[in-house]
Amino acid sequence: MVSTTHCSLKTVSLGQLLAWGRHSHVRLPAWSLLLPLSVSLPLSLSGISIFNFLRNLHAVFHNGYTSLHSHHLEMCLSANCMLSLEKCLRTIITKASLTKSSYQPILSIPPQEICLEVLSSHQRNGHHDHLNVQIVPAGAIEYLYTIINPQKWYSDQPIPPPTSPSTTPCSFPRVKKRMGVEAVMAFLVGTPDTLACVVSLSGNQAVRLPLMECHERRKFDEAMKLRGRSFMNNWEVYKLLAHIRPPVSKTSASMHTVAVMNVDAPATGMSVAIRSTVRIGLLQGNRVLLVHDAFEGLAKGQSEEAGWSYVGGWTGQGGSKLETKRTLPKKSFEQIIANITKFNIQGLIIIGGFEAYTGGLELMEGRKQFDELCIPLVLIPAMVSNNVPGSDFSVGTDTALYTICTTCDRIKQSAADTKGRVFIIETMGGHCSYQATMAGLAAGADAAYIFEEPFTIRDLQANVEHLVKKMKTTVKRGLVLRNEKCNENYTTDFIFNLYSEEGKGIFDSRKDVLGHMQQGGSPTPFDRNLATKMGTKAMNWMSGKIKESYRDGRIFANTPDSGCVLGMRKRALVFQPVTELKDQTDFDHHIPKEQWWLKLRPILKILAKYEIDLDITEHAHLEHISRKRSGETSIQPSLE
């Protein structure tokens, strides 16, 4: 038991953190060369297994697209696998911003004075945390002890077991294997004059970077900048959320009131976004109100003021701590306006899915009738379905995808042990089939039926025939995914009955509806990182917009850019006016009219060994590093 008068300090070395990963995966090397055309895939610390990557390349090459032999690939990927210090330090900072670590010494920052000040201020300012976790680079533990021991703090140095961390893994690295397909595309279109390139990710899009440009720009003047904007952004967010205490008192004249609410179905990571929003708002001297039960709660005045410690421990919480509903505001405009006036709400941050987007649009349209609605508002996409217009990713999408992939892995194991069995699995998502497509790609499904790609009975018959051929090979199992609203006639029961009848004597079928289990669980590191950065950026935008809209003693914001969706577009977080996204929305089916992930559908069939014609006219563009805009805001939500 730790005495209440002492601070317990647990120190974990970076080497011990890395030991967790060495027992489960083999990492790809940072550079792999193959002449005359060089293609390498610099994967992050949470990268995919080399075996999955080779399997994907093997599937593409054996579809008859090239004569390159597999031993060339083995030569390309047989180098010693090493983890660079740069990646390690990025991981430290990202972990710190998503957990409750007190201080992280970095080689580029003198730790002694800062470390003592931070640990002491935690006690002076009333944190009363009797357990402080320190994450330090390997070799810095003894140095840190020389700082801590004179303070008479109790210290302990546990040795973590060589197992995976308790944090929920991401599904994002599993989907990274599509980079292998892009590497093959580079070979297909390559000529002797083609520049050597590196296949990488720009947000969620596979891109090719010139190898020599990457080599020339490998050094920066300052050590902190050496690790890129993503590292610097993570470091700045961490310092804001962990170190600084909010102002003790503020005059009412300089304090603005910002309301935060959740709308639509619950999504894992909503609470993480609320935490960063609240704390950044308090640091900026704002008053933050948390509204329960979405727009219905705002109409009834169900709100409370949040303090710094109110959102403590929310980083690992799933779902919505504020409760959420799908109710839209239009029917309760009078009550909502009355409470906006009563609580002096000067800005509104909505965290949710398509109903949150629709509700924000209704508030924007209501400005023509009610001046009280002329306040800045911003939407943070948070939805399992990933169907919010204006954003490639939503908070909670990765956690749900990981849940589906884990379930599919277990079901595939059951099918493999039984042999001659096909599972039909129904996923959530409404008319948006992002989860079914990406889960099929990540889990190795034989087919994925979606709403965006209409199918007929002949397509179902072709899939059955493909599975019949597959059962004659060494792999005697099948996995078929179906989006819940892909077709009102070809239901899960219909497909199950069809497969059962046509597969008699060859394979038997089972069905499973995953249901609302996809909305639960602890958020993955990807979702925690994305939610934290979105909440921070949304509140920064809100504070600036409130000051910009302040006139004649009150807030009046009636321009289109005062109501925005904060969306992830490739590698950047951008604010897009809600009214401008209206033309890009299919309101009947609650989906965007254009969805980026539909381009990945052919990869699913290639990996399932269907004989298809691969369209190589559309591929990743060669992005020149020197031509990138210096002012571009990179968020890099992956754990680099």
Rosetta blueprint (number, residue, H / E / L):
1 M L
2 V L
3 S L
4 T L
5 T L
6 H L
7 C L
8 S E
9 L E
10 K E
11 T E
12 V E
13 S E
14 L H
15 G H
16 Q H
17 L H
18 L H
19 A H
20 W H
21 G H
22 R H
23 H L
24 S L
25 H L
26 V L
27 R L
28 L L
29 P L
30 A L
31 W L
32 S L
33 L L
34 L L
35 L L
36 P L
37 L L
38 S L
39 V E
40 S E
41 L L
42 P L
43 L L
44 S L
45 L L
46 S L
47 G L
48 I L
49 S L
50 I H
51 F H
52 N H
53 F H
54 L H
55 R H
56 N H
57 L H
58 H H
59 A H
60 V H
61 F H
62 H H
63 N H
64 G H
65 Y H
66 T L
67 S L
68 L L
69 H L
70 S H
71 H H
72 H H
73 L H
74 E H
75 M H
76 C H
77 L H
78 S L
79 A L
80 N L
81 C L
82 M L
83 L L
84 S L
85 L H
86 E H
87 K H
88 C H
89 L H
90 R H
91 T H
92 I H
93 I H
94 T H
95 K H
96 A H
97 S H
98 L H
99 T L
100 K L
101 S L
102 S L
103 Y E
104 Q L
105 P L
106 I L
107 L L
108 S L
109 I L
110 P L
111 P H
112 Q H
113 E H
114 I H
115 C H
116 L H
117 E H
118 V H
119 L H
120 S H
121 S H
122 H H
123 Q H
124 R H
125 N L
126 G L
127 H L
128 H L
129 D L
130 H L
131 L E
132 N E
133 V E
134 Q E
135 I E
136 V E
137 P L
138 A L
139 G L
140 A L
141 I H
142 E H
143 Y H
144 L H
145 Y H
146 T H
147 I H
148 I H
149 N H
150 P H
151 Q H
152 K L
153 W L
154 Y L
155 S E
156 D E
157 Q L
158 P L
159 I L
160 P L
161 P L
162 P L
163 T L
164 S L
165 P L
166 S L
167 T L
168 T L
169 P L
170 C L
171 S L
172 F H
173 P H
174 R H
175 V H
176 K L
177 K L
178 R H
179 M H
180 G H
181 V H
182 E H
183 A H
184 V H
185 M H
186 A H
187 F H
188 L H
189 V H
190 G L
191 T L
192 P L
193 D L
194 T L
195 L L
196 A L
197 C E
198 V E
199 V E
200 S E
201 L E
202 S E
203 G L
204 N L
205 Q E
206 A E
207 V E
208 R E
209 L E
210 P E
211 L H
212 M H
213 E H
214 C H
215 H H
216 E H
217 R L
218 R L
219 K L
220 F L
221 D L
222 E L
223 A L
224 M L
225 K H
226 L H
227 R H
228 G H
229 R H
230 S H
231 F H
232 M H
233 N H
234 N H
235 W H
236 E H
237 V H
238 Y H
239 K H
240 L H
241 L H
242 A H
243 H L
244 I L
245 R L
246 P L
247 P L
248 V L
249 S L
250 K L
251 T L
252 S H
253 A H
254 S H
255 M L
256 H L
257 T E
258 V E
259 A E
260 V E
261 M E
262 N E
263 V E
264 D L
265 A L
266 P L
267 A L
268 T L
269 G L
270 M H
271 S H
272 V H
273 A H
274 I H
275 R H
276 S H
277 T H
278 V H
279 R H
280 I H
281 G H
282 L H
283 L H
284 Q L
285 G L
286 N L
287 R E
288 V E
289 L E
290 L E
291 V E
292 H L
293 D L
294 A H
295 F H
296 E H
297 G H
298 L H
299 A H
300 K H
301 G L
302 Q L
303 S E
304 E E
305 E E
306 A L
307 G L
308 W L
309 S H
310 Y H
311 V H
312 G L
313 G L
314 W H
315 T H
316 G H
317 Q L
318 G L
319 G L
320 S L
321 K L
322 L L
323 E L
324 T L
325 K E
326 R L
327 T L
328 L L
329 P L
330 K H
331 K H
332 S H
333 F H
334 E H
335 Q H
336 I H
337 I H
338 A H
339 N H
340 I H
341 T H
342 K H
343 F L
344 N L
345 I L
346 Q L
347 G E
348 L E
349 I E
350 I E
351 I E
352 G E
353 G L
354 F H
355 E H
356 A H
357 Y H
358 T H
359 G H
360 G H
361 L H
362 E H
363 L H
364 M H
365 E H
366 G H
367 R L
368 K L
369 Q L
370 F L
371 D H
372 E H
373 L H
374 C L
375 I L
376 P L
377 L E
378 V E
379 L E
380 I E
381 P E
382 A E
383 M L
384 V L
385 S L
386 N L
387 N L
388 V L
389 P L
390 G L
391 S L
392 D L
393 F L
394 S L
395 V E
396 G L
397 T H
398 D H
399 T H
400 A H
401 L H
402 Y H
403 T H
404 I H
405 C H
406 T H
407 T H
408 C H
409 D H
410 R H
411 I H
412 K H
413 Q H
414 S H
415 A H
416 A H
417 D H
418 T H
419 K L
420 G L
421 R E
422 V E
423 F E
424 I E
425 I E
426 E E
427 T E
428 M L
429 G L
430 G L
431 H L
432 C L
433 S L
434 Y H
435 Q H
436 A H
437 T H
438 M H
439 A H
440 G H
441 L H
442 A H
443 A H
444 G L
445 A L
446 D L
447 A E
448 A E
449 Y E
450 I L
451 F L
452 E L
453 E L
454 P L
455 F L
456 T L
457 I H
458 R H
459 D H
460 L H
461 Q H
462 A H
463 N H
464 V H
465 E H
466 H H
467 L H
468 V H
469 K H
470 K H
471 M L
472 K L
473 T L
474 T L
475 V L
476 K L
477 R E
478 G E
479 L E
480 V E
481 L E
482 R E
483 N E
484 E L
485 K L
486 C L
487 N L
488 E L
489 N L
490 Y L
491 T L
492 T H
493 D H
494 F H
495 I H
496 F H
497 N H
498 L H
499 Y H
500 S H
501 E H
502 E H
503 G L
504 K L
505 G L
506 I L
507 F L
508 D E
509 S E
510 R E
511 K E
512 D E
513 V E
514 L L
515 G H
516 H H
517 M H
518 Q H
519 Q H
520 G L
521 G L
522 S L
523 P L
524 T L
525 P H
526 F H
527 D H
528 R H
529 N H
530 L H
531 A H
532 T H
533 K H
534 M H
535 G H
536 T H
537 K H
538 A H
539 M H
540 N H
541 W H
542 M H
543 S H
544 G H
545 K H
546 I H
547 K H
548 E H
549 S H
550 Y E
551 R E
552 D L
553 G L
554 R E
555 I E
556 F L
557 A L
558 N L
559 T L
560 P H
561 D H
562 S H
563 G E
564 C E
565 V E
566 L E
567 G E
568 M E
569 R E
570 K L
571 R L
572 A E
573 L E
574 V E
575 F E
576 Q E
577 P E
578 V L
579 T H
580 E H
581 L H
582 K H
583 D H
584 Q H
585 T E
586 D E
587 F L
588 D L
589 H L
590 H L
591 I E
592 P E
593 K L
594 E L
595 Q L
596 W H
597 W H
598 L H
599 K H
600 L H
601 R H
602 P H
603 I H
604 L H
605 K H
606 I H
607 L H
608 A L
609 K L
610 Y L
611 E L
612 I L
613 D L
614 L L
615 D L
616 I L
617 T L
618 E L
619 H L
620 A L
621 H L
622 L E
623 E L
624 H L
625 I H
626 S H
627 R H
628 K L
629 R L
630 S L
631 G L
632 E L
633 T L
634 S L
635 I L
636 Q L
637 P L
638 S L
639 L L
640 E L
